[in-house]
Amino acid sequence: MRYFNNLVTSLVILFSAGSAVADDHLQVPEYGGVETFACSFNEGKDMDDLLKVTKKWDKWFDKNSTVGYTGLVLTPYYYDALEADVYWVGFSSSLEDQAVAQTEFLATDLSADFYDVYTCESHAQLAWVRIRDEVGPSADGVVDFSACAMLPGTTQQALSTADEKMNAFLTEIGSTARIYRWYPMQGGEANGADFYQAGWSSSLQEKGANADKFVRAGGPLVQTSLYGELLSCNNGPSATYLEVGGGNVE
């Protein structure tokens, strides 16, 4: 029952993320689908073997896919306990496109090639919402995760207002951080989190530079003043990522 309640909460937050307009319709935020696989390499297999399979998948995708889908391979970089060797993350422009991409893939024999390389312990569905992205994606880099819960009494309007102020602050200090929120839907226990926040950088150096700009400009105090009464967030792992194929996700 707890997981079902988390799912309902996530969907309510996601689809109420826009503010109401004059005709009583909601302005739905820009969102799409995310699927994640947590996997460990089979005996005798490694990243080189996985990348060979992803090249085969990318060639198939270019010729056969009817929807956009971008695949990334994530390798844990900062972590407490290592639960998997590698993570597959796939992005779609909508939840319907996600379903189409999955259906088309399952109609091939490519999954056998992947599972010859690794064994996956989990497969989860989430929805992404764009919070800040002024520079666009990069083919590789590093992503930082944190798990966040909305505090009692927090409204989506208050959170959106705080996001606007934080985005303005980040732009003012020249930060290139890309920020998205992932809302859990199916396939995994949310453990009390309403969403996971993902901060993307094109390199470890860019990540460090953005962190220095944030600290030196008083970012921690700004963050506390904007979100301290709205959210409770726990910093989580970081991972390096590599785009391995697909495309056309806006």
C-alpha positions as CSV (number, residue, x, y, z in Angstrom):
1,M,0.0,0.0,0.0
2,R,2.9,2.4,0.8
3,Y,4.3,1.9,-2.7
4,F,0.9,2.6,-4.3
5,N,0.5,5.8,-2.3
6,N,4.0,6.9,-3.4
7,L,3.0,6.2,-7.1
8,V,-0.2,8.2,-6.7
9,T,1.6,11.1,-5.0
10,S,4.2,11.2,-7.8
11,L,1.6,11.3,-10.5
12,V,-0.3,14.1,-8.8
13,I,2.8,16.2,-8.3
14,L,4.0,15.6,-11.9
15,F,0.7,16.5,-13.6
16,S,0.0,19.5,-11.3
17,A,3.5,20.9,-11.9
18,G,2.1,23.6,-14.2
19,S,0.0,26.5,-12.8
20,A,-3.7,26.9,-13.5
21,V,-4.6,29.4,-16.2
22,A,-7.7,31.4,-16.8
23,D,-9.8,28.7,-18.5
24,D,-9.2,26.3,-15.5
25,H,-6.9,24.1,-17.5
26,L,-3.5,23.1,-16.2
27,Q,-0.4,24.0,-18.1
28,V,1.4,20.7,-18.1
29,P,5.2,21.0,-17.7
30,E,7.6,19.6,-20.2
31,Y,8.0,16.0,-19.4
32,G,8.8,12.6,-20.9
33,G,9.6,9.0,-20.0
34,V,12.7,7.5,-18.3
35,E,13.4,3.8,-17.9
36,T,16.3,2.5,-15.9
37,F,18.0,-0.9,-15.6
38,A,20.4,-1.7,-12.7
39,C,22.8,-4.4,-14.0
40,S,25.9,-6.4,-13.1
41,F,28.3,-7.8,-15.6
42,N,28.3,-11.6,-16.2
43,E,31.4,-13.5,-15.6
44,G,34.1,-12.6,-18.1
45,K,32.2,-9.6,-19.5
46,D,32.9,-5.9,-19.1
47,M,32.1,-2.5,-20.4
48,D,33.8,-3.2,-23.8
49,D,31.4,-6.1,-24.4
50,L,28.5,-3.9,-23.5
51,L,29.5,-1.1,-25.9
52,K,29.8,-3.6,-28.7
53,V,26.2,-4.5,-28.1
54,T,25.1,-0.9,-27.9
55,K,26.6,-0.2,-31.3
56,K,24.6,-3.1,-32.7
57,W,21.5,-1.6,-31.1
58,D,22.2,1.9,-32.3
59,K,22.5,0.6,-35.9
60,W,19.1,-1.2,-35.6
61,F,17.6,1.9,-34.0
62,D,18.7,4.2,-36.8
63,K,17.0,2.0,-39.4
64,N,13.9,0.8,-37.6
65,S,12.7,2.9,-34.7
66,T,9.6,5.0,-35.3
67,V,10.0,7.2,-32.2
68,G,12.7,9.1,-30.4
69,Y,14.7,7.3,-27.6
70,T,18.1,8.1,-26.2
71,G,20.1,5.5,-24.4
72,L,22.8,6.2,-21.8
73,V,25.1,3.9,-19.9
74,L,25.9,5.1,-16.3
75,T,28.8,3.9,-14.2
76,P,28.8,4.7,-10.5
77,Y,31.5,7.3,-9.6
78,Y,30.6,8.6,-6.1
79,Y,28.7,6.0,-4.1
80,D,28.2,4.5,-0.6
81,A,27.3,0.9,-1.4
82,L,27.7,-0.5,-4.9
83,E,24.4,-2.2,-5.9
84,A,25.2,-2.6,-9.6
85,D,28.1,-2.4,-12.0
86,V,26.3,-0.3,-14.6
87,Y,22.9,1.3,-15.2
88,W,21.1,1.7,-18.5
89,V,19.0,4.9,-18.7
90,G,16.6,5.5,-21.7
91,F,14.8,8.7,-22.3
92,S,11.7,9.3,-24.4
93,S,9.8,12.4,-25.3
94,S,6.5,11.1,-23.9
95,L,5.2,8.1,-22.0
96,E,3.5,6.8,-25.2
97,D,6.8,7.1,-27.1
98,Q,8.4,5.2,-24.3
99,A,5.9,2.3,-24.7
100,V,6.4,2.3,-28.5
101,A,10.2,2.2,-28.2
102,Q,10.0,-0.7,-25.7
103,T,7.5,-2.6,-27.8
104,E,9.7,-2.2,-30.9
105,F,12.8,-3.4,-29.0
106,L,11.0,-6.4,-27.5
107,A,10.1,-7.5,-31.1
108,T,13.8,-8.0,-31.9
109,D,16.3,-10.5,-30.5
110,L,18.6,-7.7,-29.2
111,S,17.7,-8.3,-25.6
112,A,19.5,-11.6,-25.7
113,D,22.7,-9.8,-26.7
114,F,22.4,-7.4,-23.8
115,Y,21.7,-10.2,-21.3
116,D,24.6,-12.2,-22.5
117,V,26.7,-9.3,-21.2
118,Y,24.9,-8.4,-18.0
119,T,22.2,-9.5,-15.6
120,C,19.8,-6.8,-14.4
121,E,18.3,-6.7,-10.9
122,S,15.7,-4.0,-11.6
123,H,13.8,-2.3,-14.3
124,A,12.0,0.9,-13.3
125,Q,9.8,3.5,-15.0
126,L,9.9,7.2,-14.2
127,A,8.9,10.5,-15.7
128,W,11.3,13.3,-16.2
129,V,10.4,17.0,-15.8
130,R,12.8,19.7,-17.0
131,I,13.7,22.3,-14.4
132,R,16.7,24.0,-16.0
133,D,18.6,23.3,-19.2
134,E,20.2,26.3,-20.9
135,V,23.1,24.5,-22.7
136,G,21.6,21.2,-23.9
137,P,22.8,17.6,-23.5
138,S,26.4,16.3,-24.0
139,A,27.4,12.9,-25.2
140,D,29.2,12.2,-21.9
141,G,29.8,13.7,-18.5
142,V,28.7,13.2,-14.9
143,V,25.3,13.3,-13.2
144,D,24.5,13.9,-9.5
145,F,21.4,12.5,-7.9
146,S,19.5,13.5,-4.8
147,A,16.2,12.1,-3.3
148,C,13.7,14.8,-2.3
149,A,10.4,14.7,-0.4
150,M,8.0,17.7,-0.3
151,L,7.4,18.9,3.3
152,P,3.9,19.1,4.7
153,G,2.1,22.2,3.4
154,T,4.3,22.6,0.4
155,T,2.4,23.6,-2.8
156,Q,3.5,23.1,-6.4
157,Q,3.1,26.8,-6.9
158,A,5.5,27.6,-4.1
159,L,8.0,25.1,-5.5
160,S,7.7,26.5,-9.0
161,T,8.3,30.0,-7.6
162,A,11.4,28.8,-5.8
163,D,12.7,27.1,-9.0
164,E,12.3,30.3,-11.0
165,K,14.4,32.2,-8.4
166,M,17.0,29.5,-8.2
167,N,17.3,29.4,-12.0
168,A,17.8,33.1,-12.1
169,F,20.5,32.9,-9.5
170,L,22.3,30.1,-11.4
171,T,22.1,32.1,-14.6
172,E,23.5,35.2,-12.8
173,I,26.6,33.3,-11.5
174,G,27.2,31.6,-14.9
175,S,26.4,28.1,-13.9
176,T,25.9,25.6,-16.8
177,A,24.2,23.0,-14.6
178,R,21.3,21.1,-16.2
179,I,18.6,20.1,-13.7
180,Y,15.8,17.6,-14.1
181,R,13.4,15.8,-11.8
182,W,12.5,12.2,-12.1
183,Y,9.2,11.1,-10.7
184,P,8.9,7.4,-9.8
185,M,6.1,5.5,-11.4
186,Q,6.6,1.7,-11.7
187,G,9.2,-0.9,-10.8
188,G,10.9,0.4,-7.7
189,E,10.2,1.4,-4.1
190,A,10.4,5.2,-3.8
191,N,11.4,5.0,-0.1
192,G,9.6,8.2,0.8
193,A,11.0,10.3,-2.0
194,D,8.5,12.3,-4.2
195,F,11.2,12.8,-6.9
196,Y,14.8,12.3,-7.6
197,Q,16.7,15.4,-8.8
198,A,19.4,14.9,-11.4
199,G,22.1,17.5,-12.0
200,W,24.0,17.0,-15.3
201,S,27.4,18.3,-16.2
202,S,29.5,17.7,-19.3
203,S,32.6,16.7,-17.3
204,L,33.9,16.4,-13.8
205,Q,35.7,19.7,-14.3
206,E,32.5,21.4,-15.3
207,K,30.8,19.9,-12.3
208,G,33.5,21.2,-10.0
209,A,33.5,24.7,-11.6
210,N,29.7,24.9,-11.2
211,A,30.0,23.9,-7.5
212,D,32.7,26.5,-6.9
213,K,30.6,29.2,-8.5
214,F,27.6,28.2,-6.4
215,V,29.5,28.1,-3.1
216,R,31.4,31.4,-3.7
217,A,28.2,33.3,-4.6
218,G,26.5,32.1,-1.4
219,G,24.5,29.4,-3.1
220,P,24.0,27.2,0.0
221,L,22.3,30.1,1.8
222,V,20.2,30.9,-1.2
223,Q,19.2,27.3,-1.5
224,T,18.1,27.1,2.1
225,S,16.1,30.3,1.9
226,L,14.3,29.1,-1.2
227,Y,13.7,25.4,-0.4
228,G,14.3,25.0,3.3
229,E,10.6,25.0,4.1
230,L,9.5,23.2,1.0
231,L,11.8,20.1,0.5
232,S,13.8,17.6,2.4
233,C,16.6,16.3,0.1
234,N,19.3,13.7,0.7
235,N,22.4,13.8,-1.6
236,G,22.9,10.5,-3.3
237,P,25.3,8.9,-5.7
238,S,27.0,10.4,-8.8
239,A,27.7,8.5,-12.0
240,T,29.6,9.1,-15.2
241,Y,27.5,8.7,-18.3
242,L,28.0,7.9,-21.9
243,E,25.4,8.3,-24.7
244,V,25.4,5.1,-26.6
245,G,22.7,5.6,-29.2
246,G,19.2,6.5,-30.3
247,G,18.2,10.1,-30.5
248,N,15.5,12.5,-31.4
249,V,14.3,13.1,-27.8
250,E,13.4,16.8,-27.3
